[in-house]
Amino acid sequence: MLDKDSKIYIAGHRGMVGSAIHRRLKKEGFNNFVFRTSTELDLRNQADVASFYEAEKPEYVFLAAAKVGGIQANNTYRGEFLYDNLMIQNNVIHQSYLHNVKKLMFLSSSCIYPKLAPQPLKEDSLLTGLLEPTNEPYAVAKIAGVKMCEAYRNQYGSNFISVMPTNLYGPNDNYDLQTSHVLPALLRKFHEAKMNNNEKVVIWGTGKPLREFLHVDDLADACFFLMNNYDEQDFINVGSGDEISILDLALLVKEIVDYQGVIEHDLTKPDGTPRKIMDSSKLEKLGWKPRITLMEGVKQVYKEAFVSKQTTLKG
């Protein structure tokens, strides 16, 4: 069990996942945190990360820092997605080993599974086929992170675990249309179309691909649960168990936003992976299940990001 007096380092604490983990831990009474923003500490810099660990000596680490984005960003900045994520992971995991961190959790991504792997995606499907080409560099980096945790456990006895979240949404999401994932992009598109009285909203591709979504607060709850209850080498899926087509997702967002126009498809844009839902039965057997439904979660996010706060948007 996590000791409430132990020093906890959340790498990526201002991102969607890291901030959710921070909220969850604070709710449980944890308050001994160490943070660094990306301007204060470049996790790609080996010497700087080593100095940080030497000075702070964290006991538990949540590795949620990463360079992330949607299909367009992944496919455009392929070199950056590979290099940046490899360097971040390598430095944090290695220094956690060198400084005897009691336990580290590495946050990976469901995109590491082969494009045509049997559905629902089981943990043993990793490395059984070709990856989705549009996000291959990011997936390769995340696979390396999972395998690095496994290797350090095998060689050095480090208690490093990896979790595999499905598609996430929630507070502190990215709404930049050039780099965001599908759900925040749809929220922004429909909101702006409503505000501007636009007659249509254009969505990418056919709308047929199926996706699974999990509210980031549910993920944070799962991470807290696993840090207290899971010490195995094999990584573990964290999903909602429900899937929805991109078109139906667009219709759900349209309803929540109360947009009255029509939806059009841009068939020049890629669909991405045809279907992606994870088998989270392993986690369920340990005693954890998500609590927030997609409708409830999206309503909450829309209210917080667009209605109450009037999010400052980029792109």
N, C-alpha and C positions, 0 to 999 in steps of 0.2 A: 504493500500500500504506500502511496505517496505520503511523505511526512510534510505536514503543513509548515514546518519551519525550514524545510530544505530550500536551497536556492534553485529556482527554475528559470531556464533560459528559453524563451520562445523566439526562434529565428523567424522573422517575418511577422512580427506582432501587430503591424499596422495593416496587413492584408486581410482579406476576407476570412481566411481560415485561422490565421494567427490571432486576430482580434477576437474571434469567436471562442477559441480555446482560452484566451485570457479572461473573457467574460465568465466562462464556465468555471474556471478555477477560482476566480474571485468570489463567485456565488457560493463556493464550498468553503470559503474562509482562507484561501491561500493569499499571501501578500508579499512573499519574499521573491520578487521577480528581478531579473536583469534583462534590460532591453538595449538595443542599439538600432537606430535607423540606418537606412542604406547609405546616407551621407556621412554618418558617424563611423560606420564600419562596412567596408566593401567585402562581402563574404567571398568574393572571387579572389581576394588577395591573401595568399597563404601566410605571409609574415604577419599581416594585421590580425588575422583570425587567431594565429598562435599567441600573439600578444594579448588579445582579448581573453582567451582562455586562461592564460597564465595569471592575469590580473583578477579575473572574476571567479574562476573555478566553480562553474555551475555543477549541480549534482544531478539534475534532470533536464533533458533537452527535448523540445518539440521542434522538429525541423520542418517548418511550414514555409520557409522562404524559397521562392522560385520565380523564374521568368515565365509568365503564363499569358495565354491569349486564345482567341478562337481560331477558326479555320484559316482566315485570311492572314492573321498575324503569324501563325505557325508556318504557313506556307511561304510567307514573304521573308521572314527573318530567321531562316533555317540555321544559319551559322551561329547566330546569337543564341537561339534557343538551345542548341547543343552545347556550345562552349560555356555559357553562363551557368546553366543548370549543373553541368558536370563539375565545374569549379566550386560552386556553392556547396554541393553535396560532399565532394571530396574533402574540402577543408573542414567543414563542420563535423562530419563523421570521424575523420582521422584525428582531429584535435579532441573530440569527445573520448576517443580511445586513449590517446596519450595522457589525458588528464583525469582518467578513471571516473568518467561520468557513470553514475549508477544505472541509468536507463535512458535510452534515446528512442524517440519515435520518429520515423521517417514517413512523411506524407507523400505518397506516390499519386498515380492517376490511372483511371480505367483505360486510358488510351494505350497503355502498354500491351493490351491484349491483341492478338492477331485480328486483322480486319474481318476474316471469315470464320472466326472461332465459333464453335457450337454455343448456342444461347440456351439459357442464361450462362454468363461467363463464370466458369469455375476457376479457382486459384491454380489448378494444375494445367490450365490451358496456356500459361505463359510460355513463350518461345516455341510454340508448336506450329507457327505459320507466319506469313508475311504481315507486316504492319500496314495500317492505313497510310498511304504515301504522303498526304498533306501534313500530317503531324509526326512523321517518322523521327526527325531529329529530337524532338521533345520526348517522345516515347523511348527512344534509345537511351537518353540521359536518365530518365526515370527508372528504366530497367537496371541500368548500372547502379543506381542508388540502392535499389532493392538487393541486388546481388552483393553490393559492398557491405551492407548490413549483415547479410548471411555469412559472408566470408570472414568478417571481423568476429562474428559470434563463433564460427568454427575454429579460427586460428588463435584468437586471443581470449575467448570466453566473454566477450562484451555482450551485455544484455541490450541489444539493439533490435527493435521490431519495426515492421513496415505495415502501413495500412493503405488500402486501395479505395479511395472514395469514388463514388459515381459523380455525375455532373452536379455541381453545387450552385446554389444561389443564396442570397441573403444580404444582410447589412455589409456595407463597405465593398460591394461588388463593383465591377468596372463597367461603365456605361459608354465608353468610347466606342463608336461604331466601327472603328478601324481595327480594334484589338479585342473587343469583348466577345463573350460566348453568346450562344443563341438566346437564352432567356432574358438577360439584361438588355440585349440588343432589341428584342421584340418589345420589351417594356418601353424603351426609349422611343422606338419608331411609332408605336401606337399612341403614346402620350403626346408626342410632338405633332402627329397627324391630327389628333383631336384639338390641340391648342391652336393649330394653324388652319383648321377646317379643310384639311386635305381630303380629296375624294377617295384616295386609295393608299394602301400600305403594301409595299413590295417585299416579299420574303424570298430567301434564296432557295433555289432548287425546286424539286417537285412537292416537297412537304411530306413525303412518304416515310423517310427514315424515322425509326422509333428510338426514343431516348428515355432515360431514367433520370429523375431529379431528386436531390436531397437538400433540405434546408441546412445551411451551414451550422446552425445551432444544434441540430440533430447530430451532425458530424462531430462537433465539439463534445457533445455528451458521450458519443461512442469512443472518442479518443480518451476522455477521462476514465471511462469504464475499462478500456483496454490497458491503459497505463497501470491500472490497479489490479487487473485480472488476467493479463495475457503475457506470457514470457516465452513463446515458441519461436522457432526459426522461421517458419513459413509465414509469408505475408497473409493478410486477411482482408476480405472485401467488406466495404461498408456502403450499403445501398438502401433504397426504400422498398425495392421489390415491385414497384409499379412502373409501367412505361406508357408513353404517350407519343403519338406522331407529332412531327414538327407543325403540321397544319392544325391539328387539334390543339396543340399548345398555343399557336397563334390565335385560334378562336377563343381559347380560355382567356388569354391576355386581352383580346378585343373586348370580351364581356366585362372583365374586371375594370378596364379603363373606361368602359362605356363609349367606345368609338363606334360611329354609325356608318363609316365608309365601307369599301370593299377591300378584299385581299387579292393581290396579283402575285404570280410566280415569275421569278427571273430564272429561266431555265439555262441561262449561260453560266450560272453559278453552280459550284459543286454541292452534292448532297452530303458527302462524307460517308462514314460507315453506315451501311443499311440499317443495322439494328445494334443496340448496345445496352443490354441490361445485365446486371451482375447477379450471381447466385450468392446471397448473403446468409445462407443457411448455417454456415459455420459460426458466424457471429450470433445468430439467433439462438443456436444451441447453447452458447455461453451465457445467454440470458439477456441480450440487448435487442431492442426494436425501436425504430423511429416513432416519433409522436406527432409530427407536424404534417398534415396533408398538403398536397400541392396547391389546391385552391386556397386553403387557409394561409399557406406560406406566401404565395404570390400576392394575395390581397394585402398582407402585412408589409411586404417589401415595397409594393407600389405606394402604399400610404406613407411609409417612412421616407422613401427616396424621392417621390415626386409630389405628393400632396402636402405633407407636413413640412418637409425640409426644403422642397424645391431645389433638388440636387444641382450643383454646378456641373454642367456637362462639357465634355471635351469632344473634339472630332466633328 
